[in-house]
Amino acid sequence: MAIERTLSIIKPDATNRNLTGKINAKFEEAGLRIVAQKRIHLTKEQAGKFYAVHAERPFYDELCEFMASAPVVAQVLEGEGAIAKNREVMGATNPADAEAGTIRAEFAESVGENSVHGSDAPETAAEEISFFFAGIEIVG
């Protein structure tokens, strides 16, 4: 399997509860390396640009409000099959459906406040990483 990079965001519900270290430990235990990281407070407009793909969906405004409600931790994870591995470690979007031991099973509060975001494909990962990071900020 190829070495990949993927974007991970630790969302406001998790940063508000000081779960960044516990969540990152799960990524690292799964063999993913954090090669870039920053804590930022998105504006609603920035969140809207990031989630523009969902602009026509009924949850879009609520999602943008939520993502701008408190700081997030944006990071780049690297490893073999990093995109799939990250999604496996995150668990199902609905925490009620997430497997035991996954981030969402342990930390998510609801479908909307599900603690983490992760890229879903190589093309998406490249776009999402470049939204938050310049190449010089990624140190593998």
Legacy VTK file of the C-alpha trace (Angstrom):
# vtk DataFile Version 3.0
C-alpha trace
ASCII
DATASET POLYDATA
POINTS 140 float
0.000 0.000 0.000
1.199 3.484 -0.835
2.174 6.205 1.610
-0.600 8.812 1.526
-1.508 12.044 3.224
-4.965 13.001 4.401
-6.555 15.917 6.176
-7.931 15.476 9.667
-9.873 18.088 11.588
-10.582 17.793 15.280
-13.900 19.610 15.509
-15.176 22.150 18.067
-17.088 19.614 20.168
-13.820 17.761 20.779
-11.549 20.783 21.249
-14.048 22.234 23.733
-13.705 19.044 25.791
-9.894 19.015 25.551
-9.784 15.731 23.619
-7.068 16.636 21.098
-4.382 14.490 22.740
-6.652 11.461 23.167
-7.789 11.672 19.546
-4.240 12.100 18.240
-3.117 9.116 20.297
-5.625 6.968 18.387
-4.223 8.151 15.045
-0.660 7.471 16.158
-1.541 4.055 17.616
-2.985 3.169 14.193
0.360 3.967 12.550
-0.468 7.445 11.239
2.046 10.272 11.664
1.018 13.882 12.214
3.167 15.802 9.727
1.429 19.192 10.018
-0.872 20.660 12.645
-2.440 23.973 13.610
-5.139 25.137 15.977
-7.339 27.767 14.343
-10.706 29.437 14.819
-12.537 29.423 11.492
-14.960 32.168 10.566
-18.358 31.105 9.259
-17.232 32.255 5.799
-14.074 30.113 5.940
-16.095 27.111 7.089
-18.515 27.787 4.234
-15.708 27.744 1.688
-14.266 24.546 3.112
-17.649 22.781 3.094
-18.838 24.335 -0.204
-19.445 20.840 -1.610
-22.364 20.581 0.859
-23.845 24.040 0.103
-27.106 22.614 -1.251
-27.647 20.217 1.637
-30.071 21.083 4.429
-27.394 20.808 7.153
-24.926 23.207 5.473
-25.683 26.361 7.492
-25.759 24.460 10.771
-22.447 22.772 9.885
-20.788 26.111 9.097
-22.082 27.659 12.339
-20.812 24.677 14.309
-17.359 24.667 12.692
-17.006 28.394 13.462
-18.253 28.041 17.050
-14.857 27.255 18.623
-11.282 26.406 17.603
-10.504 23.342 15.519
-7.248 21.455 15.044
-6.428 20.957 11.367
-3.723 18.426 10.674
-2.156 16.309 7.983
-1.829 12.609 8.695
0.631 10.454 6.764
1.030 6.714 6.469
0.322 3.619 4.411
-3.233 3.896 3.137
-3.702 6.964 5.327
-7.084 7.954 3.882
-8.752 4.602 4.559
-6.902 4.156 7.863
-8.033 7.575 9.094
-11.646 6.795 8.177
-11.401 3.454 9.966
-10.036 5.090 13.127
-12.730 7.812 12.993
-15.609 5.337 12.741
-19.063 5.819 11.228
-20.450 9.364 10.995
-23.301 8.400 13.301
-21.669 7.509 16.628
-24.466 5.002 17.299
-23.198 3.033 14.266
-19.477 3.455 14.996
-17.473 0.417 16.042
-16.230 0.257 19.618
-12.818 1.839 20.045
-13.226 4.327 17.208
-13.023 8.070 17.827
-16.693 8.663 17.124
-17.850 5.740 19.264
-15.837 7.076 22.188
-16.069 10.853 21.816
-18.810 12.003 19.391
-21.862 13.610 20.898
-24.169 13.284 17.869
-24.191 12.886 14.088
-23.519 16.622 13.745
-21.059 16.930 16.618
-18.997 13.901 15.702
-15.573 15.130 16.856
-13.552 14.637 13.652
-13.469 15.187 9.895
-11.385 13.200 7.460
-10.833 13.323 3.704
-12.629 10.642 1.720
-10.423 10.264 -1.388
-6.958 11.222 -2.684
-8.315 14.154 -4.718
-10.330 15.451 -1.785
-7.344 15.042 0.534
-5.141 17.132 -1.764
-7.754 19.914 -1.984
-8.484 19.900 1.738
-4.826 19.868 2.767
-4.083 22.847 0.522
-7.029 24.738 2.046
-5.263 24.756 5.430
-1.559 24.260 4.732
1.204 25.555 2.484
3.631 22.874 1.346
6.391 24.320 3.541
4.264 23.620 6.639
4.094 19.885 5.995
7.133 18.161 7.440
7.174 14.404 6.779
LINES 1 141
140 0 1 2 3 4 5 6 7 8 9 10 11 12 13 14 15 16 17 18 19 20 21 22 23 24 25 26 27 28 29 30 31 32 33 34 35 36 37 38 39 40 41 42 43 44 45 46 47 48 49 50 51 52 53 54 55 56 57 58 59 60 61 62 63 64 65 66 67 68 69 70 71 72 73 74 75 76 77 78 79 80 81 82 83 84 85 86 87 88 89 90 91 92 93 94 95 96 97 98 99 100 101 102 103 104 105 106 107 108 109 110 111 112 113 114 115 116 117 118 119 120 121 122 123 124 125 126 127 128 129 130 131 132 133 134 135 136 137 138 139
